[in-house]
Amino acid sequence: MSRKEKIQYKSHEQFLKMRQAGLVVADIHRALREKVRAGRTTADADAIAAEVLERAGSKSNFLGYYGYPGHICTSVNEVIVHGIPGDRVLEPGDLVSFDCGAVVDGWHGDAAISMVIPGGDPELTARRQRLSDMTEECMWRGIAAAATGSHVGDIGRAIDDFVVGLQEEPGIVEEYVGHGIGTAMHMAPDVPNYRTRSHLDKLKPGMALCIEPMLTSGSPENVTLGDDWTVVTLDGGDACHWEHEIAIHERGIWVLTAPDGGIEGLSPYGVVPVPLG
């Protein structure tokens, strides 16, 4: 009988190391927003990330992870997660999610952003931007629930309740969830993006969590392609992924992968993040 993996609780000094890794990830996101455009390939995006990592003296925690061949994941339109960078050319109106990570002195950062490539059919572009906006709001509502709730299950309930109230009725992907993080990229506990019967683990100081909802424009049913990585929607509908890494410490929470610690993103929910100091 296997034992449940124990949660790794971090000290103040360890959180500071994770903040360094988180800021490298934020720098990758900034560079991707500035440089990715129509006509560039997903391999070009990977090269942009690799340059930021090298400049920071850091390394990707994705590259070589169970054989994964890229520095980041590049998931376009129907790809939900784990899209491999390659020769796919980004077109105007494409919805692309960039899942990025960094390691600093053995401590991990992990976060994802999505963006719609400017141009293309205005109706399609607006629809994809709306999916991205909804997914990002799911993430911030989940982070707010981590700040105000008592159990990990409160995060998924906040996300689920928001989605159920949307007119568009996007799908919530349930097979891929958030997670703990620290000296490894994926650690206990799992952080579901949907309502569960159990409250799950108690939220305690020392926890570092990645909150990462994934929504689809149609059915959330999915399949993994023959490369054993790329996960796509079964109906060919669009998908979106947003993620931030948070620290729960004695005085509150701090978003490790947001340059401002989550101040702007959490302000609509009345949550004031507290710096690590």
LUMTOR-122538 format. One line per 10 residues: number of its first residue (from 1); their letters; for each residue z, x, y of N, C-alpha, C, CB. Coordinates in steps of 0.001 Angstrom, whole numbers, plus 500000, padded with zeros to 6 digits. Glycine has a CB too. Example, Ala and Ser with C-alpha at 12.3 -4.5 7.8 and 13.67 -1.06 7.14 Angstrom:
residues 2
1 = as = 507800 513190 494310 507800 512300 495500 507800 513200 496700 509046 511308 495527; 507080 512850 497750 507140 513670 498940 507870 512900 500030 505725 514084 499402
//
This chain:
residues 277
1 = msrkekiqyk = 500000 500848 498806 500000 500000 500000 500000 500887 501248 501234 499039 500003; 499042 500652 502158 498952 501469 503361 499924 500955 504415 497513 501474 503909; 500470 501867 505194 501380 501490 506259 500609 501261 507548 502455 502560 506458; 501146 500391 508361 500533 500148 509656 500646 501395 510518 501187 498944 510354; 499548 501738 511189 499554 502921 512043 500555 502746 513175 498150 503194 512607; 501313 503784 513447 502307 503711 514511 501652 503892 515876 503397 504769 514300; 502198 503201 516846 501724 503337 518222 502251 504643 518809 502169 502123 519089; 501390 505348 519517 501772 506603 520166 502231 506297 521599 500580 507626 520164; 503474 506612 521894 504019 506394 523232 503994 507708 524004 505463 505825 523159; 503516 507658 525241 503287 508866 526031 504401 509096 527046 501947 508779 526745
11 = sheqflkmrq = 504622 510361 527337 505542 510752 528405 504798 510721 529735 506144 512168 528139; 505537 510878 530818 504938 510927 532148 503914 512059 532232 506026 511106 533225; 504266 513227 531728 503368 514377 531796 502101 514131 530983 504079 515638 531296; 502238 513477 529860 501061 513182 529037 500151 512164 529716 501489 512663 527660; 500739 511175 530372 499929 510233 531146 499146 510945 532256 500821 509142 531752; 499736 511965 532859 499032 512698 533903 497802 513411 533334 499974 513712 534571; 497907 513933 532125 496746 514542 531463 495680 513477 531190 497170 515237 530137; 496129 512302 530749 495172 511238 530483 494500 510769 531776 495867 510062 529788; 495220 510806 532857 494631 510470 534155 493513 511452 534503 495711 510475 535260; 493714 512730 534210 492657 513710 534457 491406 513365 533659 493139 515125 534101
21 = aglvvadihr = 491580 513022 532385 490433 512637 531562 489796 511362 532090 490855 512450 530101; 490632 510418 532527 490121 509167 533063 489288 509363 534312 491254 508240 533358; 489682 510307 535144 488920 510561 536366 487589 511249 536075 489739 511410 537326; 487528 512028 535001 486236 512581 534585 485304 511446 534181 486411 513587 533411; 485834 510478 533433 485028 509317 533051 484566 508562 534297 485830 508378 532118; 485449 508392 535262 485071 507721 536506 483955 508478 537223 486289 507581 537428; 483985 509800 537179 482927 510606 537788 481599 510395 537064 483310 512097 537771; 481647 510261 535739 480426 509969 534983 479855 508634 535431 480706 509954 533459; 480711 507627 535530 480247 506309 535971 479610 506386 537351 481408 505309 535986; 480246 507123 538247 479715 507242 539605 478318 507879 539587 480676 508075 540486
31 = alrekvragr = 478164 508930 538810 476870 509612 538729 475801 508704 538120 476998 510898 537901; 476166 507921 537116 475200 507008 536501 474765 505936 537486 475796 506359 535247; 475707 505395 538234 475360 504373 539236 474392 504936 540277 476635 503841 539931; 474609 506191 540651 473795 506798 541704 472406 507197 541219 474501 508011 542263; 472292 507621 539963 471066 508283 539522 470206 507477 538556 471413 509563 538886; 470776 506519 537848 469983 505753 536888 469137 504726 537631 470897 505056 535845; 467868 504660 537281 466950 503722 537912 465806 503435 536942 466410 504282 539266; 464970 502489 537297 463818 502141 536470 462912 503361 536291 463030 500968 537100; 462386 503512 535083 461505 504632 534782 462214 505788 534111 460857 505112 536030; 463537 505829 534200 464296 506867 533506 464664 506369 532110 465573 507256 534308
41 = ttadadaiaa = 464912 507295 531209 465230 506929 529836 466742 506936 529620 464540 507888 528849; 467152 506368 528507 468571 506426 528171 468996 507857 527858 468877 505510 526982; 468058 508691 527408 468369 510114 527220 468646 510788 528559 467212 510831 526497; 467937 510376 529605 468221 510905 530941 469658 510567 531353 467214 510338 531976; 470100 509341 531054 471479 508948 531368 472470 509820 530614 471713 507467 531027; 472163 510118 529375 473037 510990 528587 473123 512377 529205 472536 511090 527143; 471996 512884 529697 471979 514206 530331 472802 514205 531622 470530 514640 530627; 472768 513102 532364 473580 512987 533578 475056 513095 533219 473295 511649 534311; 475465 512386 532166 476857 512435 531726 477242 513832 531258 477095 511425 530607; 476358 514469 530520 476640 515816 530014 476850 516800 531160 475498 516300 529109
51 = evleragsks = 476080 516632 532234 476218 517519 533393 477585 517344 534049 475100 517247 534418; 478040 516099 534191 479351 515848 534788 480453 516447 533914 479581 514330 534982; 480349 516260 532613 481344 516811 531687 481410 518334 531779 481021 516389 530249; 480253 518973 531827 480220 520435 531906 480831 520920 533222 478773 520949 531770; 480514 520248 534297 481046 520632 535605 482568 520486 535654 480402 519784 536707; 483087 519509 534909 484531 519267 534896 485262 520159 533885 484807 517802 534581; 484505 520913 533090 485132 521716 532048 485715 520867 530943 486206 522582 532637; 485133 519677 530763 485600 518733 529761 484546 518607 528664 485903 517351 530399; 484819 517749 527712 483847 517481 526654 483861 516000 526316 484147 518330 525394; 482762 515549 525737 482650 514158 525342 483454 513915 524071 481180 513768 525137
61 = nflgyygypg = 484166 512783 524038 484830 512419 522794 483938 511556 521909 486129 511690 523088; 482734 511237 522390 481775 510489 521573 480903 511430 520743 480892 509603 522465; 480474 512538 521359 479544 513457 520701 480150 514004 519414 479167 514614 521645; 479490 513715 518296 479967 514185 516999 481007 513292 516349 480529 515539 517146; 481413 512220 517018 482415 511300 516466 481805 510555 515284 482919 510295 517554; 482249 510888 514075 481645 510366 512840 480135 510574 512849 481971 508866 512668; 479708 511675 513469 478297 512009 513504 477503 511392 514638 477690 511616 512248; 478169 510722 515580 477431 510105 516683 476703 511182 517485 478385 509295 517600; 475405 510978 517816 474600 512067 518385 474550 512160 519902 473238 511939 517899; 475215 511261 520644 475112 511273 522092 476425 511574 522784 474592 509969 522568
71 = hictsvnevi = 476333 511958 524071 477542 512153 524887 478144 510820 525309 477221 512994 526130; 477293 509790 525442 477727 508444 525832 476968 507440 524974 477483 508179 527366; 477358 506179 525048 476605 505093 524432 475810 504383 525533 477560 504092 523678; 474552 504077 525243 473678 503417 526204 473129 502152 525552 472519 504365 526670; 473651 501001 525937 473327 499747 525254 472550 498841 526207 474621 499036 524748; 471302 498562 525865 470385 497862 526768 470087 496450 526260 469075 498656 526923; 470252 495470 527125 469886 494067 526902 470528 493494 525639 468374 493932 526811; 469813 493436 524529 470324 492811 523311 471313 493697 522557 469177 492454 522403; 471453 494956 522970 472388 495869 522306 473792 495622 522854 471963 497363 522515; 474736 495337 521959 476101 495038 522376 476865 496322 522638 476821 494196 521316
81 = vhgipgdrvl = 476900 497204 521654 477620 498479 521760 476926 499539 520918 479094 498321 521315; 477291 500786 521189 476932 501951 520373 475440 502270 520376 477381 501731 518961; 474739 501844 521444 473341 502226 521560 473208 503730 521735 472681 501495 522726; 472309 504349 520967 472130 505797 520989 471127 506186 522075 471659 506308 519609; 471478 507130 522954 470519 507570 523971 469251 508131 523326 471157 508629 524885; 468116 507812 523942 466850 508275 523378 465715 508069 524359 466549 507554 522069; 464544 507731 523834 463347 507657 524681 463089 506256 525239 462139 508111 523893; 464050 505335 525077 463864 504001 525648 463840 504108 527169 464991 503029 525180; 462767 503617 527774 462611 503656 529223 463251 502407 529824 461107 503758 529623; 464070 502614 530822 464728 501495 531482 463749 500802 532420 465977 501972 532254
91 = epgdlvsfdc = 463680 499475 532290 462753 498667 533070 463515 497902 534159 461980 497687 532152; 462822 497524 535253 463470 496687 536259 464025 495410 535626 462481 496338 537384; 465265 495092 535947 465896 493906 535399 466660 494127 534114 464884 492884 535174; 466571 495313 533524 467336 495592 532304 468833 495565 532594 466933 496960 531709; 469588 495064 531639 471050 495104 531684 471498 496208 530740 471689 493714 531290; 472125 497241 531281 472517 498383 530459 474004 498653 530608 471706 499633 530840; 474667 498840 529474 476084 499195 529443 476217 500662 529073 476866 498302 528442; 477041 501372 529825 477307 502786 529569 478764 502941 529152 476991 503658 530824; 478982 503298 527897 480331 503546 527389 480520 505059 527367 480549 502907 525949; 481527 505546 528102 481662 506976 528351 483078 507457 528047 481297 507300 529798
101 = gavvdgwhgd = 483190 508711 527646 484502 509264 527353 484593 510737 527692 484838 509055 525906; 485828 511213 527803 486077 512626 528099 487414 513030 527491 486066 512890 529638; 487526 514300 527187 488768 514860 526653 489211 516008 527554 488583 515348 525177; 490482 515982 527965 491074 517040 528777 492354 517499 528078 491367 516546 530247; 492380 518747 527663 493563 519317 526988 494028 518439 525836 494712 519503 527989; 493075 517877 525101 493404 517077 523929 493712 515620 524205 494548 517674 523250; 493660 515186 525469 493966 513805 525840 492689 513082 526251 495003 513761 526985; 492551 511833 525818 491279 511123 525894 491208 510115 527027 491019 510428 524608; 490002 510025 527611 489649 508962 528542 488471 508195 527978 489321 509528 529949; 488416 506880 528223 487378 506042 527628 487211 504788 528484 487732 505668 526152
111 = aaismvipgg = 485996 504544 528981 485742 503352 529789 484243 503072 529822 486299 503526 531229; 483902 501804 530063 482497 501390 530081 482196 500576 531336 482155 500570 528819; 480996 500753 531840 480488 499935 532940 479149 499342 532531 480347 500770 534249; 478730 498312 533227 477399 497745 533037 476710 497630 534383 477472 496364 532341; 475393 497709 534367 474623 497561 535598 473271 496946 535264 474448 498928 536318; 472725 496224 536230 471384 495663 536108 470446 496531 536930 471337 494167 536580; 469396 497023 536293 468432 497878 536981 467708 497038 538050 467405 498509 535962; 467716 497480 539306 467106 496682 540379 465634 496376 540116 467242 497408 541708; 465220 495216 540617 463833 494803 540490 463640 493822 539339 462945 496015 540293; 462394 493563 539023 462088 492659 537930 462115 491203 538361 463055 492872 536802
121 = dpeltarrqr = 462026 490316 537391 462031 488888 537648 463355 488465 538264 461767 488110 536360; 463351 487848 539445 464611 487527 540133 465529 486622 539318 464315 486868 541457; 464976 485645 538626 465799 484730 537837 466477 485461 536685 464951 483574 537301; 465706 486302 535978 466272 487064 534866 467321 488041 535372 465168 487814 534105; 467019 488717 536465 467967 489686 537033 469272 488996 537425 467350 490394 538260; 469163 487822 538057 470359 487088 538472 471170 486643 537266 469977 485875 539323; 470491 486201 536217 471196 485754 535007 471939 486911 534342 470206 485125 534012; 471302 488059 534298 471952 489224 533686 473100 489739 534555 470928 490346 533454; 472926 489682 535872 474019 490094 536747 475205 489157 536592 473557 490131 538211; 474947 487878 536405 476033 486920 536198 476788 487235 534909 475485 485481 536157
131 = lsdmteecmw = 476074 487601 533849 476739 487967 532596 477611 489199 532796 475704 488223 531484; 477108 490176 533547 477892 491375 533829 479131 491034 534650 477039 492412 534566; 478955 490185 535660 480090 489812 536508 481171 489092 535701 479619 488922 537667; 480750 488203 534803 481719 487476 533977 482467 488432 533052 481013 486384 533151; 481750 489377 532478 482382 490324 531558 483365 491213 532290 481328 491177 530853; 482982 491671 533482 483890 492492 534268 485145 491702 534646 483184 493010 535530; 484964 490434 535009 486140 489629 535348 487041 489434 534133 485711 488267 535908; 486440 489258 532960 487242 489190 531727 488131 490421 531602 486328 489066 530485; 487537 491582 531848 488294 492835 531740 489479 492840 532695 487385 494040 532025; 489232 492494 533968 490321 492534 534944 491388 491484 534647 489772 492330 536350
141 = rgiaaaatgs = 490980 490328 534148 491973 489329 533757 492811 489837 532585 491285 488000 533387; 492179 490547 531650 492928 491132 530547 493902 492192 531017 491983 491724 529536; 493475 493020 531979 494364 494054 532521 495531 493409 533259 493589 495003 533468; 495248 492351 534032 496318 491642 534732 497319 491063 533738 495738 490524 535614; 496820 490553 532613 497714 490006 531587 498563 491100 530959 496908 489284 530504; 498012 492307 530855 498809 493430 530333 499940 493778 531285 497922 494666 530099; 499708 493556 532581 500729 493859 533582 501813 492798 533641 500095 494009 534941; 501447 491556 533387 502395 490446 533559 502896 489863 532243 501754 489354 534367; 502205 490165 531130 502574 489595 529843 503609 490416 529112 501366 489446 528987; 503915 489981 527903 504930 490661 527100 504394 491203 525786 506064 489727 526821
151 = hvgdigraid = 503235 490702 525339 502674 491124 524064 501175 491398 524212 502926 490052 522982; 500648 492209 523292 499216 492528 523298 498383 491257 523208 498865 493475 522134; 498846 490262 522474 498100 489013 522340 497872 488297 523649 498808 488104 521411; 498716 488565 524661 498534 487929 525974 497225 488364 526626 499712 488265 526898; 496763 489552 526308 495512 490066 526881 494337 489238 526387 495309 491557 526517; 494236 489069 525072 493146 488285 524509 493184 486832 524923 493172 488376 523025; 494390 486271 525048 494499 484873 525473 493982 484687 526893 495951 484398 525379; 494285 485632 527775 493801 485531 529152 492276 485587 529208 494399 486651 530010; 491685 486459 528415 490223 486572 528365 489609 485303 527792 489800 487792 527525; 490133 484846 526673 489619 483658 525994 489707 482430 526897 490390 483412 524690
161 = dfvvglqeep = 490848 482246 527555 491030 481085 528425 490017 481081 529562 492449 481062 528990; 489730 482251 530114 488746 482339 531187 487356 481967 530684 488733 483749 531783; 486966 482496 529531 485627 482241 528993 485445 480769 528651 485375 483102 527750; 486467 480162 528067 486384 478750 527697 486138 477874 528927 487672 478311 526982; 486631 478289 530071 486472 477510 531286 485160 477722 532016 487573 477814 532197; 484297 478594 531513 483038 478891 532188 481960 477886 531801 482579 480311 531857; 481147 477506 532759 480066 476556 532504 479012 477154 531584 479424 476116 533818; 478787 478467 531676 477728 479113 530902 478061 479230 529411 477455 480487 531466; 479340 479172 529078 479815 479312 527707 479255 480562 527023 479445 478078 526907; 479512 481748 527576 479074 482970 526884 479857 483150 525590 479251 484212 527793
171 = giveeyvghg = 479301 483946 524687 479995 484230 523438 480896 485436 523578 479000 484452 522315; 482030 485406 522900 482928 486558 522847 482704 487278 521520 484428 486121 523007; 482353 488543 521583 482186 489343 520366 483574 489681 519824 481354 490650 520647; 483846 489284 518595 485177 489471 518029 485281 490657 517075 485589 488230 517316; 484140 491158 516607 484189 492252 515631 484600 493586 516254 482838 492404 514963; 484434 493722 517564 484748 494974 518255 485791 494671 519329 483457 495626 518882; 486893 495393 519282 488049 495080 520127 488503 496319 520885 489208 494519 519281; 489434 496110 521831 490061 497225 522508 491032 497941 521580 490777 496748 523764; 491693 498963 522111 492465 499828 521223 493441 500684 522014 491534 500717 520399; 494395 501225 521289 495233 502266 521855 494449 503565 521957 496500 502463 521013
181 = igtamhmapd = 494957 504484 522763 494266 505751 522995 495291 506796 523406 493157 505602 524083; 494983 508054 523151 495897 509136 523496 495345 510465 523020 497283 508889 522895; 495934 511028 521972 495417 512269 521402 494227 512018 520490 496509 512989 520635; 493855 510772 520306 492617 510372 519641 492014 509235 520448 492868 509942 518147; 490718 509022 520262 490052 507992 521051 490434 506584 520593 488545 508170 520973; 490563 506393 519298 490910 505081 518770 492227 505175 518014 489789 504537 517852; 493222 504460 518514 494556 504483 517937 495119 503063 517930 495487 505448 518725; 496266 502893 517292 496967 501616 517353 497492 501403 518767 498126 501565 516319; 497577 500144 519191 497257 498918 518459 495843 498438 518768 498265 497821 518797; 495316 497549 517907 494095 496833 518270 494404 495881 519421 493513 496057 517048
191 = vpnyrtrshl = 493416 495699 520300 493581 494815 521458 492448 493791 521440 493586 495629 522808; 492640 492672 520752 491574 491664 520664 491223 491072 522025 491987 490547 519716; 489965 490658 522146 489470 490041 523371 489430 488517 523253 488079 490577 523705; 490198 487963 522351 490178 486544 522078 491581 486096 521670 489141 486208 520978; 491797 484811 521678 493101 484241 521340 493388 484433 519853 493155 482741 521710; 494586 484872 519545 495024 485046 518160 496269 484200 517913 495307 486544 517848; 496535 483929 516657 497725 483152 516316 498997 483952 516569 497668 482706 514854; 498909 485247 516359 500079 486109 516520 500174 486627 517955 500020 487287 515530; 501398 486885 518407 501588 487544 519698 501163 489009 519644 503049 487439 520135; 501111 489592 518437 500797 491007 518212 501907 491885 518786 499430 491377 518851
201 = dklkpgmalc = 501609 493172 518984 502654 494128 519363 503206 493851 520755 502112 495547 519301; 504457 494200 520939 505095 494058 522245 504564 495129 523188 506637 494151 522122; 504282 494750 524425 503838 495700 525442 505042 496492 525934 503131 494970 526625; 504966 497830 525816 506103 498679 526166 505649 499874 526998 506825 499160 524898; 506531 500393 527849 506215 501630 528574 505878 502753 527591 507400 502049 529481; 504885 503555 527985 504416 504630 527123 503116 504303 526420 505457 504956 526110; 502735 503024 526441 501471 502618 525817 500288 502969 526718 501478 501103 525514; 499214 503401 526100 497918 503530 526767 496937 502666 525990 497434 505038 526840; 496265 501762 526697 495383 500800 526045 494005 500795 526697 495994 499398 526092; 492985 500584 525878 491638 500334 526375 491348 498844 526207 490574 501214 525621
211 = iepmltsgsp = 491044 498193 527313 490740 496767 527309 489243 496642 527549 491576 495978 528400; 488504 496074 526572 487044 496138 526636 486374 494882 526073 486551 497356 525883; 486310 493816 526866 485593 492618 526420 484094 492844 526340 485883 491459 527351; 483469 492130 525403 482020 492130 525239 481572 490682 525150 481578 492946 523971; 480675 490278 526033 480165 488919 526051 478671 488901 525762 480454 488258 527396; 478203 487783 525232 476783 487589 524959 476296 486332 525670 476520 487494 523435; 475014 486313 525998 474440 485150 526675 474233 483988 525719 473119 485519 527330; 474161 484281 524435 473998 483255 523411 475065 483403 522345 472604 483331 522782; 474632 483393 521108 475577 483535 520004 476138 484951 519957 474904 483187 518669; 477441 485087 519655 478010 486432 519516 477752 487065 518150 479491 486379 519764
221 = envtlgddwt = 477068 486341 517254 476761 486922 515946 475918 488177 516142 476020 485895 515037; 476170 489183 515310 475520 490470 515520 475244 491168 514208 476370 491354 516406; 474444 492215 514313 474096 493021 513148 473967 494471 513582 472781 492520 512484; 474295 495387 512690 474148 496821 512957 472812 497293 512403 475324 497636 512332; 472059 498014 513230 470739 498486 512823 470831 499618 511807 469950 498944 514037; 469673 500042 511332 469610 501037 510274 470141 502408 510640 468230 501176 509833; 470333 502683 511955 470908 503979 512332 472420 504005 512125 470579 504300 513793; 472985 502868 511675 474422 502722 511388 475289 502775 512638 474868 503803 510430; 474693 502677 513811 475450 502674 515062 475112 501482 515949 475194 503955 515820; 473840 501281 516226 473420 500313 517231 473708 498885 516773 471930 500479 517537
231 = vvtldggdac = 474540 498174 517559 474914 496794 517252 474167 495866 518201 476461 496585 517367; 473388 494935 517654 472567 494037 518471 472923 492575 518195 471068 494279 518199; 472631 491717 519158 472826 490288 518952 471814 489792 517925 472689 489505 520288; 472247 488888 517073 471378 488381 516018 470262 487522 516584 472183 487584 515009; 470560 486809 517698 469543 485932 518279 468694 486614 519346 470200 484720 518870; 468928 487901 519588 468147 488625 520592 468588 488379 522017 466720 488263 520466; 469688 487639 522197 470194 487382 523536 470831 488612 524149 471188 486253 523507; 471078 488537 525445 471665 489670 526160 473144 489838 525817 471494 489489 527671; 473625 491065 526015 475039 491378 525786 475525 492282 526904 475254 492053 524394; 476841 492291 527098 477428 493098 528169 478796 493600 527748 477534 492287 529477
241 = hweheiaihe = 479176 494752 528275 480410 495436 527871 481026 496108 529100 480130 496491 526740; 482295 495798 529357 483064 496485 530387 484379 496959 529780 483318 495559 531615; 484884 498097 530260 486121 498652 529688 486840 499525 530709 485816 499470 528414; 488175 499407 530723 489019 500352 531436 490179 500757 530529 489540 499740 532771; 490733 501918 530836 491896 502455 530121 493111 502352 531043 491654 503948 529665; 494202 501792 530535 495387 501607 531365 496590 502337 530770 495698 500114 531523; 497503 502709 531648 498804 503252 531245 499872 502234 531603 499092 504632 531930; 500734 501920 530658 501912 501094 530925 503097 502047 531020 502134 499991 529802; 503693 502138 532213 504802 503077 532393 506028 502338 532900 504415 504209 533370; 507073 503051 533158 508357 502425 533461 508320 501562 534717 509412 503483 533613
251 = rgiwvltapd = 507417 501871 535640 507400 501160 536923 506251 500176 537051 507328 502146 538048; 505400 500104 536046 504277 499170 536123 503095 499660 535316 503862 498955 537567; 501885 499311 535767 500677 499800 535099 499823 500562 536105 499869 498627 534468; 498958 501418 535565 498007 502180 536366 496722 502269 535562 498562 503611 536734; 495592 501989 536196 494310 502033 535496 493796 503467 535546 493274 501036 536130; 493866 504139 534424 493607 505578 534375 492157 505933 534659 493997 506120 533030; 491229 505019 534376 489805 505315 534546 489216 504721 535815 489036 504808 533362; 490056 504145 536677 489609 503649 537989 490073 504625 539056 490159 502206 538279; 489194 505084 539941 489610 506044 540970 490804 505575 541794 488458 506326 541891; 490879 504257 542080 491997 503738 542880 493142 503217 542018 491509 502630 543794
261 = ggieglspyg = 493082 503478 540717 494141 503029 539824 494118 501549 539521 495447 503376 540399; 493076 500853 539975 492954 499428 539712 493394 498544 540859 493736 499082 538515; 493664 499116 542022 494168 498336 543158 493192 497222 543546 494421 499256 544366; 491930 497559 543745 490951 496557 544179 490698 495528 543081 489631 497234 544580; 490507 495976 541847 490181 495058 540768 491284 494072 540442 489844 495825 539555; 492544 494478 540634 493675 493618 540291 494163 492761 541445 494804 494451 539792; 493709 493036 542660 494216 492309 543817 494005 490795 543749 493568 492837 545048; 492872 490301 543176 492712 488836 543114 493750 488143 542232 491331 488500 542604; 494444 488899 541396 495380 488304 540434 496831 488544 540835 495133 488868 539038; 497028 489044 542056 498385 489261 542539 499127 490385 541850 499158 488024 542392
271 = vvpvplg = 498395 491285 541207 499003 492415 540512 498798 493681 541337 498404 492582 539087; 499864 494384 541594 499791 495636 542346 500090 496779 541387 500788 495639 543559; 499082 497578 541014 499337 498693 540121 500195 499757 540784 498035 499296 539655; 500965 500452 539962 501919 501441 540471 501473 502840 540040 503366 501138 539957; 501251 503750 541007 500803 505109 540637 501779 505800 539713 500605 505959 541879; 501242 506736 538955 502103 507494 538046 503048 508402 538801 501267 508314 537083; 502673 508822 540013 503525 509720 540785 503163 511163 540562 504970 509502 540439
//
